[in-house]
Amino acid sequence: MERPPVERPSLYEFAGGEPAFLALAAAHHLRCLEDPVLNHPFSHRDNPEHIPRLAAYWAEVLGGPPAFSERCGGHLAMIRMHANMGAADEMGERFVAAFAQAIDDADLPADPDFRAALLAYMRWATGEVMVYSPYEAAVPDRLAMPHWDWDGLVKEEA
């Protein structure tokens, strides 16, 4: 007799919910401040909401509540905030490396499938942000909110 597939919790739930994402965002922000290439764009200490917003965005994408969309304008707002900055290609790679280190710093679960899913998401997300980085890049009027699970991109909702 074949067993039904076991449903896994969302990446958000598996990570530990909101406290885990706040810890991840804080650890990632610190890693970016310590990086000589990422430091300048991440040194905007005048925005006390940066870490909670970053945590809310990642949480929503990875299976958590839609707090970022409700309070901050969703994926389009995030892309517009980062668009047309002329970021150097190496920034994306360094951002992902800082994220990988921050997963450890935040003491998220060591499960290899979980970590692989997080890193796959961040590589995809960084690639998308970099598409809109050139000064002349046109940002569409609508961009759907991505949703990511253990197997990758699930759906995007406008």
Backbone torsions as a table, in degrees:
resi	resn	phi	psi	omega
1	MET	NA	131.6	-179.0
2	GLU	-82.9	132.6	178.6
3	ARG	-79.9	143.5	174.8
4	PRO	-68.2	150.6	179.6
5	PRO	-62.8	142.6	177.9
6	VAL	-83.6	127.3	179.2
7	GLU	-82.5	126.7	179.1
8	ARG	-87.7	154.8	174.3
9	PRO	-67.8	164.2	175.1
10	SER	-63.3	161.0	175.9
11	LEU	-59.5	-36.6	177.4
12	TYR	-59.4	-49.9	-179.6
13	GLU	-65.5	-43.1	-178.0
14	PHE	-62.9	-36.4	179.4
15	ALA	-66.3	-30.8	-177.5
16	GLY	121.7	14.2	175.2
17	GLY	74.2	-156.8	-174.1
18	GLU	-54.9	-45.2	179.8
19	PRO	-59.6	-37.3	179.8
20	ALA	-66.1	-39.9	-179.2
21	PHE	-73.9	-31.9	173.3
22	LEU	-65.3	-41.5	177.9
23	ALA	-65.0	-41.2	178.9
24	LEU	-63.8	-45.7	-179.8
25	ALA	-64.0	-40.9	179.0
26	ALA	-65.8	-43.1	179.9
27	ALA	-65.9	-40.0	179.6
28	HIS	-66.3	-43.6	179.2
29	HIS	-58.8	-44.4	178.6
30	LEU	-62.4	-43.7	177.4
31	ARG	-59.8	-40.3	179.4
32	CYS	-67.1	-38.6	177.4
33	LEU	-64.4	-31.1	-179.6
34	GLU	-79.9	-14.5	-178.0
35	ASP	-87.2	129.7	-176.9
36	PRO	-64.8	-25.1	179.3
37	VAL	-88.2	-39.3	-177.6
38	LEU	-84.1	-15.2	-173.5
39	ASN	-53.9	-52.4	-173.9
40	HIS	-57.2	-53.1	-178.7
41	PRO	-66.5	-18.5	-178.6
42	PHE	-102.2	8.0	-177.0
43	SER	-92.9	19.8	179.6
44	HIS	-81.1	72.1	-177.6
45	ARG	-70.4	-10.0	-178.5
46	ASP	-75.9	-3.2	179.1
47	ASN	-112.0	93.7	-178.1
48	PRO	-67.1	-12.9	180.0
49	GLU	-88.9	-4.3	-174.8
50	HIS	-57.9	-51.7	-176.7
51	ILE	-65.9	-47.0	177.2
52	PRO	-61.6	-36.4	178.0
53	ARG	-68.0	-42.7	177.8
54	LEU	-61.0	-45.1	178.4
55	ALA	-60.8	-43.3	-179.8
56	ALA	-65.4	-38.4	179.2
57	TYR	-64.3	-53.5	-179.8
58	TRP	-60.0	-41.6	179.7
59	ALA	-58.8	-46.4	-178.9
60	GLU	-63.1	-45.7	-179.7
61	VAL	-61.5	-36.1	-172.9
62	LEU	-97.8	21.4	170.7
63	GLY	109.0	5.8	-179.8
64	GLY	-90.6	-170.7	-178.1
65	PRO	-68.2	158.0	-177.1
66	PRO	-81.5	38.4	-175.8
67	ALA	-61.7	-41.1	-178.8
68	PHE	-64.8	-45.0	179.2
69	SER	-62.0	-41.7	-177.9
70	GLU	-69.2	-38.0	-174.4
71	ARG	-99.7	-25.3	-169.7
72	CYS	-123.5	-0.8	174.5
73	GLY	98.9	4.8	173.6
74	GLY	77.2	-164.6	-173.7
75	HIS	-61.9	-41.0	179.7
76	LEU	-58.7	-42.7	179.1
77	ALA	-63.2	-39.9	179.1
78	MET	-65.4	-44.6	-180.0
79	ILE	-63.4	-44.8	-179.6
80	ARG	-62.2	-34.0	179.4
81	MET	-64.9	-30.5	-175.6
82	HIS	-105.5	-3.0	-175.8
83	ALA	-77.3	156.6	171.9
84	ASN	59.3	32.2	179.8
85	MET	-96.2	-11.7	-179.4
86	GLY	66.1	37.2	-178.1
87	ALA	-64.2	139.0	177.2
88	ALA	-68.1	147.4	-178.2
89	ASP	-53.7	-37.1	-176.8
90	GLU	-67.5	-17.0	-179.6
91	MET	-62.3	-40.3	179.7
92	GLY	-60.5	-46.7	179.8
93	GLU	-62.9	-42.2	-179.0
94	ARG	-68.1	-36.1	178.2
95	PHE	-62.1	-45.5	178.8
96	VAL	-64.4	-41.3	178.9
97	ALA	-62.9	-41.3	177.9
98	ALA	-64.5	-37.3	178.0
99	PHE	-64.3	-44.6	179.5
100	ALA	-59.4	-41.8	178.5
101	GLN	-68.9	-36.1	-179.1
102	ALA	-67.1	-29.8	176.1
103	ILE	-58.9	-43.1	177.0
104	ASP	-68.7	-45.6	-178.7
105	ASP	-57.5	-37.7	-178.2
106	ALA	-83.2	-1.9	178.0
107	ASP	58.5	42.3	175.9
108	LEU	-73.8	163.3	-177.1
109	PRO	-52.9	141.6	-177.1
110	ALA	-84.1	1.4	-179.1
111	ASP	-51.9	123.9	-175.8
112	PRO	-63.6	-34.8	178.1
113	ASP	-67.4	-39.5	178.0
114	PHE	-62.3	-49.4	-179.1
115	ARG	-65.2	-37.9	177.5
116	ALA	-63.3	-40.2	179.3
117	ALA	-65.5	-43.1	179.0
118	LEU	-62.3	-45.0	-178.4
119	LEU	-69.4	-36.5	176.1
120	ALA	-62.7	-42.7	176.5
121	TYR	-59.4	-48.6	-174.7
122	MET	-65.5	-35.8	176.2
123	ARG	-64.1	-44.6	178.4
124	TRP	-62.3	-48.5	-176.8
125	ALA	-63.3	-42.5	179.3
126	THR	-64.2	-40.4	176.6
127	GLY	-60.1	-41.3	179.7
128	GLU	-66.2	-44.3	179.0
129	VAL	-61.0	-40.5	-178.3
130	MET	-65.9	-26.7	176.3
131	VAL	-59.5	-36.1	-177.1
132	TYR	-96.3	5.6	-177.4
133	SER	-74.0	-34.9	-179.1
134	PRO	-56.2	146.5	-177.7
135	TYR	-55.0	-34.4	-176.2
136	GLU	-93.8	4.1	-177.4
137	ALA	-63.7	137.1	177.0
138	ALA	-96.2	126.6	177.9
139	VAL	-94.2	129.1	179.1
140	PRO	-61.4	164.2	177.7
141	ASP	-73.9	-24.7	-179.9
142	ARG	-135.4	135.3	172.2
143	LEU	-136.9	129.6	-178.6
144	ALA	-74.3	150.0	175.2
145	MET	-74.4	121.7	178.3
146	PRO	-75.4	151.5	174.0
147	HIS	-131.7	131.5	-171.9
148	TRP	-123.9	138.6	173.8
149	ASP	-131.4	-164.8	-175.6
150	TRP	-56.9	-27.5	-176.8
151	ASP	-102.8	2.0	178.3
152	GLY	117.1	-155.5	-177.7
153	LEU	-65.5	124.5	-177.1
154	VAL	-96.3	-55.9	-175.7
155	LYS	-160.8	163.1	174.1
156	GLU	-128.9	128.3	-178.8
157	GLU	-113.9	133.1	177.8
158	ALA	-77.6	NA	NA
